[in-house]
Amino acid sequence: MSTLVRDRAPVQTGGIPLREPRRKPSRRTVLLAGAGALWLLGFLVLHGVATLTLPASELTDMHRSLNQFNAWVAANRGDNPVFLFILSPLRAAVDAVANVFITIFAASSTGLRLPEIGWLGTVGLLSWIAYAVGNARVALLTAAVFIFFGLQGLFVEASYTFALVITAVLLTLLIGIPAGVLAGVNGAVAKAVTPVLDFMQTLPTFVYLAPLALIFLIGPASAVIATVIYAAPPVIRLTAHGIRCIPADTREASDSLGTTGIQRLLTLQLPMARRTIVMGINQTTMAALSMVTIAALIAAPGLGQVVVRALQSLDVGTAVNAGLSIVLLAIVLDRVTTAASQRAEPGARQRSRISRRTRLVLLGVTLVLAVVMVQLSRTMLWAAAFPKDVNIGPSIISGVSAASEWLQTHLSLFTVSFREGVTTGILNPFQSLLTDTPFFVLIAVIALAAYAIAGWKLAALTTFCLAVIIFLGLWSDAMVTLAGTLVATAVVMVLGVVFGVAMGRSNRIDQFMRPMLDAGQTMPAFVYLVPFLGLFGATRFTAIVAGIIYAAPVAIKITADGIAAISPTVVEAAISSGSTPWQVITKVQLPMARQSLALAANQGLIYVLAMVVVGALVGAGGLGYDVVAGFVQSSLFGKGLAAGLAIVFLGILLDRMTQAAAATPIRKIPSSDAPAT
């Protein structure tokens, strides 16, 4: 008997058709419908009452207390034992490591401020490293991209960003790999670490900046520390996963030979988990680049500062030029680390087109060439500083600015009409539905929905998160951020279902789209704001569109994997029973992939929230604006710090509710309703 659902003619008795008995709505459906009715009723009856609105320039007692704490930290930094013996030495150590790489690749502190290795030596050395850990193609890509940085007039800025990324990645690996190994071999450690990693991965990049700037001041050291914290979860999680996935019989065979725990780790577990660990390094590197660019808000030097200044002055040409550099750097880092993970696969050496001896010879020859290029860059001025007479950056900037002006002039009828239509027709009404509903009604609605999804524990957690947001004095701004996040997530899920189903049902479409989606996921969130700023101007609509494009790849891929994982036998049974393609999709594949869809919604929400918050740089309001304002105006620092905390609790609320929905088991179809096949 198959459990597929399809349209069937009603059974007839004595010539009179009998209707199928209606199923009673489930308890969850009733509770969710009740929550929706309560929300609508509260909005209509109590519109504008108890909305807890706080003007942008006003502060609460909480915000003033945080400002006073900021002043206390500044006044006592020099004599407080915690700063003297722990935090300040930690900052100095990180700053020293960062300065080593900055001095090598970006700029020294003496004379002409030329780096120890000029542009020619940097190109040669990094290309050789790319060839050593990867292959010739990624080496050529590395050389071409770094030369292009010079042609853009951004070689120094790109070198600063690269130096901070390398610093952060190395420090992250020093912490992350041992922590991952410990979690992989010790189940108790894994249970303790996993919730912390889950929590860290739900937080947008923005929320790390204000507290770390408070503790470690602004500058490269704070940027590196923030990056280490943000980028650590992937390598810890994947290292632990790689060690846990080693077959039990393999471990038993090693133990039977009398190996000690350290010997087993060094000779068996780490070598067999090498590919997974390198994948973790890839994910950590991309996360590090994303954080280093956004850390420009706390004075991290490099490409991020160029983009931030351009966004603040609405200079689209400069933003695009620097954004292109960030994209290219992301591609290089991704391709090199991906090639390294492929070389770490078992049997990679046998699949190589050249012999090991030939490769060693080529490595030796190219190393000599790289050393010569490094020496030239240390002795010849033309090889130390990239020649300015081949700078095409101004041409790129002027061309992009002209194109942006042309688009805004000739397509303004479409772009402005589309933006205003969506804003007035969807964004404003939905935002009003959140901001003009009494806070106690919304708390009741969200708690009831959480109870319907996963019971009283989730309801208590969501109520606590909302209570904290009220305590922080930022309820209205949180609702503005929530409105943009939910609208963008709804569009993301539509795209996820449409393209994910197409990919899941067709290998050809999957092979065509997946590389583009993978490339989209390598780009830092920062970059997505730039092109839409040129099209739609500095508005919250720009941030929401950027959030949709940023989050769509992950939702599409998760949906596609869920559809593709459905047994072909089930699909074939549905087709053989007369179901149309539409019926197969809507009544078989989508229902059976419901948990994947819920997971896609979870990841889409987290990605969208991160981008909507960053969108404060292009005019989006809400909590992101409060965070940025806190960096710009010292009198608003407390409010910005509170906004960062509010983002944390809003992210926890959204993450836990969608995770609970994804974990809910699919209700089985009663056998009496299943058609015979």
N, C-alpha and C positions, 0 to 999 in steps of 0.2 A: 504494500500500500504506500503510495506517495503522499507526502504532506503538502503538496503544492495547492495553491488556491487559484481558481480560474472561474470565469463566468460560466454558469451552468443554467440551463433552462429549468424552471420550477417543475417539480414532480406533479403529475396530474392524477386525480382520482375521480373517476366518473365524469371525465370531461371538464372538470372544474379545476383550474390551476390553483395550487396551494403556494402561498408565500412562505419563504423560509423564515423561521422565527428569528426575530431580531435579537442580537446579542445585547446584553445589558452592558452599559459603559463600565469600564473598570473603575476601581476606587481612585486610582491615580488620575484618570481622566476627569472624574467628578471634582476632585480637589483642585486640579489645574484650572478647570473651567470656573470653579468658585473663586479662585485667586484672580482670574481675569475679570470676572464680574465685580468683585470687590474693588479692584483698581479703577475700573471705569466709573463705578458709582461714587467712589471717593473723589475722583477728579471732577465729576459733574456737580456734585453737591457741595464739596468743600474746596472748590477751585481757588488757589492763591492763598489758602490759610495754612499757617505753620509750615512754610517752605524753607525756613532757616537760610534765607538769602543773605550773603555777605558781600558788600561792594568790594571791588578790587583793591582799593586803597585802605580799607579798614582792617583792623587787627582785633583778634580776640585776646582774652587774658592768657590763653595758652600760647598764642604767637608771641606775645610780649615776654612771657616767661622763657621761651626758647631764644629770643633775642638777648635776654639777660644772661642766659647760659652761654651763648656765643661770646658775649663780652667777658664773662668770667673765664672762659677757656683762654681767650686772647691775653687776659691780664695775668693768668697764673701758669701759662705755658712754660715760663722760664724757671719756676721753682717748685712745681708740683712733682712729687716723686714718680707718679705714673708716666708723666711726659718725660721727665729727666732720665729715667732708667729703662723705660720700655718703648714708648711711642716715638720719641725723638731719635733714639739710636736706630730703631727700625726704619724710620724715614730716611735717616742719613745713609744706612746701608743700601737701601733700595735706590736712593739717589745716586750713590757711588756706582752701583752696577749700571744704572741707566746712563750715567755720564760716560762710562767706558765705551758703550756702543755708540752713543751720540758723537763722542770724540773720534771714533774710528770711521764712522760712515757719514756724519752730517756736518759737524763744525767743531773746531777746537776753541779753546778760550784765549788763545794768544794770537798775536800778529794779524794776519788777514782772515783769521777764523776759518782757515781751510781745514778739512778733516785729515786725519792721519792717512786715510786711503781716499784718493780723489775719485772722480767719476769713472775714469777709465779702469782703475784698479777695482772699484766696486763692481762694475759690469763684468770684468774678467773673473773675479773671485766668486761672485754669486752664480754666474753661469757655470763655473766648474763644479760648485757644490750641487747645483741642480742636476748636472750630468752624473755626478757621483752617486747621488741618492735616487735619481730617476732615470732619465734617458736623454738622448740628444735633442729630441723635440722640445722638451721642457727647458733644456739649456738654451736653445735658440730663442724660445719664447721669453725667457728671463732676460736675455741680452737685449732683445728688441724692445721690450717694455721699459727697461731702465734707460735705454737710449732715448726712447720717446718721452720719458719724464724730462730729460734735458731739453729736448726740442720744445716741450711745452713751457719751459722756463720754471719748472717746479721740481728740479732734481733735489735741491736742498730740502724742500718741504717733504718730498717723498722719502728722503733718507731719514729725516727725523721720525716720520711715522713708522718706517721699517725698523729703525733702531728701538723704538719703544715697543713695537710688537715682538721683536726678538727677545728683548729683556723680559717682557711679561710672560712669553711662552716658556722661556728657560726656567724662570722662577716657578711657573705653574707646574711644569713637569717635575721639578725637584720636590714639590709638595704632592702633586696629584698622582704620580705613578706609585710611590710608596703607599699612599692612602688607598689607591685602587687595589694594590696587591694585598694589603691587609684586609680589605673588605672582601676580596676574592677567596681568601683562604680561611676567613673567620666569619661564620654566619652571624654571630652576635654583632660584630662590627658592621656588617652589611645591613642588618636590620636598623641599627642606630643611624647609619649614614644616609640610607636611602631617603627618608623623609626630609632630611636637610637638603639633599641634592634636589629633590622635587621642588622644595620651597624656593631654592636659589634660582632654578630654571624658570620659575613663573614670574620673576621680577624683571621689569623693564630696565634697560641700562640707566635711565635717568635717576632711579631711586638710589643708586650707589653713590652718586656724586656729592650731594650736599653733606651727608654725615662724614664722608671721608675728607672732604675739604675742611670741615670743622675740626677734625682730629689731626690731619696731616698737612693742613694748609693747601694752597693751590700749587700747581707745578707738575713736572714730570713724575716725581715720586708718588704723588697722590693718584695720578693717572695710571701708573703701573700697578699700584696696590689695588685700585678699583678693577683693573683689567684682570689681575690674578684671581680675585674673588669671583668675578663674573665668568671667567673662562675655565675655572677648575672643574666644574661638574662633568663636562663631557669626558675628559680623560680619566677621571676617577671612575665614572660609571662604566666606560668601555673596557678599562683595564680589569676591573672586577669581573665584568661579563666574560671577557676572554679567558680568564683563569677558571671561572666556574664552569665554562662549557667544555673543558677538557674531559674526555670520556673517563668514566670511573674505572674501567678495566685497564686503561693506560696508566692511571695513577697506581692501581694495585700492582701492575707489573713492575713499576718503578720501585714501589715499596718492597716487593719481594726480593729485589736485588740488594736490599739493605741500605738504601740511600737515606740520608738525614733530611730534615725539613728544608734546610738551606740548599742542599744539593738538588733536591727535587725541584725547588723553586728555580734555581739557576740553570739546570740542565734539561728540565722538562716543561714546567709551567710557563715561564717567560718566553722560551723559544716558540712553543706552540701557540701562545697568545700574541705573538709579535704582530701579526697582521691587524688584529683588533686594536692593539695598543697604538699602532701607527694611524689607524682610522680615528682613534681618540685624539691623537696629536693634530690631525687634520681639522677636526671639529673645534678643538681648542684654539688653533691658530686663527680660524675664521671668526670665532667669538672675540678673540683678542683684537683683531683688526676693527671689528664693529665697535668695541668699547673705546679703543684708542682714538678713533675719529670723533666720537661723541664727547670724549673727555676734553676736547678743546674748550668746553664750557668752564673747565677748571684749569685753564691755561696750559694744557698739553700742547706742545708745539707740533707743527706738521700740517698735513693737508686738511685736517679737520678745522683748524683755525681759519684757513682760507675759505672754506665752505661756510663756516658760521658768519664770518664778516660779510661774505657775499649775500647770504640769506638775509642778514639784518639790514643791509642796504638795498636789497632787492636787485642785486647785480647778477642777472641770470647768466650772462656770458662767463664771468669769473667762476660762478658756482658750477657751471657745466664743465669748464676746463679742469677745475680741481676734482669735481665728481668723477670725471672720466679717469683721472689718475687713480682714484680710490678703487674704481671698478677694475682697472687693469692690475693693480697691486693685488686685489682679491683674487683675480683669475690666476695670477702667477703663483700665489701662495697655495691656492687650492690645487692647481695642476701639479705642482712639485710634490706636495704631501700625498696627493692621490697616486702619483707615479711611485712614490716611495712605498706606499701600502701595497701596490701591485707587485713590486719587487720583493716584498716580504712574503708573498703567497708561496705555499709549497709548490715546487716544480717550476717556479718562474725562471730559474737558471736554465732548465732544459728547454724552455720555450724561447729563449733568447736567440736572435738571429746571428749573433756573433759569439765566438768562443770566449771563455773566461780569460784566456791569455791575451787575446786581441783587445778585449776591453781593458785589461790592466795596462797594456801598452798605450792605448788611447788616453786613459786616465793620466798616465805619466807624462805624455806629450802635452796634453792640455793643461796639466798642472804647471809645467814649465812656462807655458804661454801666459797663464794667469799670474804667475810670480813676476814675469817680465812686465806685465801690464800694471801690477801693483807698484813695482819699483818706479816705472815711468810716472805714475800718478803722484809719487812722493818726491820726484825731482824736477818734473817739468810742469810749468804753470798751466799750459794748455790741456794737460791730462789731469790736473788737479781740480780746476774749476771749469764747468761746462761752458764752451764758447757761447757768448751772448749773441754773436752775429748770425747764428742759425736758430734763433728763438722764433718759433711759430705760434707761441702762446697768444700774443696780441691779435694775431690774425684769427685764431680760433675764437677768442673772446668777442672781437668785433663782429665776426660772422654769426655767432650764436645770438648775440644781442640784436643784430639786425633781423635775423630770422624770427626771434621772439617778438620783436616789435611788429613785424609783418603779420605774424599769426594773430597777435592781439588786435591788429588793425583790421585785417580782412576776415578773420574768423570770429571776431568778437560777437557777431550776431548769434553764432552757434554756441561758442563757449560760454558767453555770459548768459544767454538764454537757458542753456542746459544747466549751468551752475545755479542760477536763480530759481529755475523750475524745480530742481531737486531740493534746493535749500528751503524754499517756501512751501513746497508740496509734501516733502517727507521729513527733512531734518528738523525744521522748526516745529511742526505739530508734534512729532515724537519727543523732541526735547521738552516741549511744553508739558507733555503728558507726564514726564518725569519730574521736571523742576517745579511745576505748579500743583502737583499732588501733595497733600500733607505728608510730612515725613513719617508719621506713625502709621498711615495707611500703607505706604510703600514698604515699610518694615514688615507689616503684617502680610502683605501680598508676597514678598520675597520669601519670608519664613514659611508660609503655607506652601508655596511652590517647592521649596527645599524639602519640606516634610513629605510632599507627594512623591518626590523623586527618591529619597533615601531615608526617610524617617526623622525622628526627633533630634538625633545627633547632628545631622547636617543643618536642620532648622536652627538649632542652638548656635552652631558655628556661624551661620550667615547673620543671625541676629547680633552676635558679638561683633562681627566685622563692621556691620552698619552702625552699631553703637559707638565703636571706636572712631569711625569717620565723623559722627556727630560730635564726639568729644573733641576732636581735632578742629572743629569749627569750619569744616569745608564740605558740608552736605550738598549745597547747591552746585558747587564746582564739580563735585564727584558725580552728580547726576548729569551734568553737561558732558563730562568725559564718558560716562556710561552710555549716554544716548548715542554719541558718535561711534562708540565701540560696537554697540549692538546693531546699528544700521549697517556699518561696514561688514560685520560678521555675517549678517543675513545675505548680503550680496556675495560675500566670499563663499558661502555654502551653496548658493545657486550656481556659481561658477564651478565649485567643487563637484557638485552632482552632475552637471552637464558634461564637463570635460572628463571628470573621473569615470563616469559610466562609459563614455566613448573610449577612453584608454583601456578600461577593464575588459571591454568587449572586443577590442581590436588590437592585436599585436602591432600592426602597422602604425596605427595612430599613437600607440604607446612609444614605439621606437622613435617616432617623429617628435613628440612633445616632451618626453622625459629629459633629454639633454637640455632643452631650453628651461625647463623647470629647475633642474639641478643648477644651471648657471644663475637663475634668479635667486636661488637660496644662498649663493656665495656672496651676494652683494650686501654690504652693511645697510642698515635701515636708513641712515643718513642720506644715502644717494637717491633714494626714491622720491624725495621731496623736490629735487632740482628740476626735472623736466616738467612736472605738473605746476610748479611755480610759474614757469614761462607760459603755460597754457591758461591757467585759471587765476593767477594772481595770488596774493597773500590772504587766504581765507581758510576757514576750517574745512571747507569743501575740498581744498587742495590736500589737506592732511588726511581726510577720509579716503579720497581716491588713492593716495599713496599707500595708505594702510591696506586697502583692498588688493592692490597689485603686490604688495609685500607679503601678504598672508595667503594669497590664492595658491601659490605653488605647493605649499605643504598640505593644504586641504585637498587639492586635486590629487596629489600622489597618494595620500592615505585612502581616499575614496576609491581610486583606481585599484589599489592593492586589495581593498576589501571586496570589490566586485570580482577581481580576477581570482580571489581565493575560493570563491563559491565552486563547489564540485561541478564539473562539466556534466556529470550524470544527471544532476538535478535539473540543470538547464535543458538538457536534451529531453528529459521526461516531460518538462513543461511544453516544449515545442511539439513533441509527438502527440500530446494530448489536445493540440489545436490552439494553443495560446499564440497570440500575435506577438511581435517583438515588443510592442508597448506593454502588453500584459506581462511578458517575461520580466521586463525592467521594473515595472511598478508593483507587481504582485509576487515576484520571486526574488530578484536580485537586490533591490533596495531594502525590502524587509529583512532579508537574510544578512545584509551588510549594515544593519542598523547600528551595531556597536562601532563599526568603523566610521560611520557618519558622525556618531557622537564624539569619537576621538578626533575626527577632523574638525568638528565644531570647537572642541577644547583647544586644540593647537591654533586654530584660526583666531579664537578670542585672544589668546595670549599674544600672538603676533600683532594683531590689530591694536590691542591696548598699547603695546610698545610703540607702534608707529603714531597712534593718535596723540600720545604723550609727547613724543619728539616733535610732532606737528605744531607745537607751540612756537617753534622757530619761524613758522610761516603764517602765523595769525590764528591758529586754533586756540580756543580758550580752555577753560576748565583747569584741571589740576596741573597739566603741563605748563600752562602759562604761569601759574603760581610758582612752580619750581624755577623756571627761567628768570622770573622777576626777582626771586630770592638771590640768584647769582648776580644780578645787575645792581640791585639796590640793597645796601646793607640793612636798611630799616625793615625790609621785607624778608630777611633771611629766615626768621622764625616761621613765617607763613610758608615759605618755600620748603623748609624742612618738614613742616607738618603735612604739606601736600605730598612730599615723597612718601611719608608714612601712610597717607590715605591711599596712594596708588598701590602700596604693598597690600593693604587689606582689601582693596577692591579687586586686585588680582587674585588673592587667595579665595575670595568669594566666588568669582567667576570660574576659577580653576577647579575648585572642589565640587561645584554644582555640575559642571560639564563632565568631570571625571566620574562622578556618581552616576550620571546618565549613561556614560559609556560602559560602566561596569554592571549596569542592570541587565540581568539575563533576558533573552528574547522569549516572549510567551509562545509556547508551542501551540500549534494549530490542532484543535481536537480532531481525532481520526474520523469522527462522524461528518466533519465538514470537508474532508479531503476527497478529491475526486479519485475514482478508480482508474488505474492505468494498466 
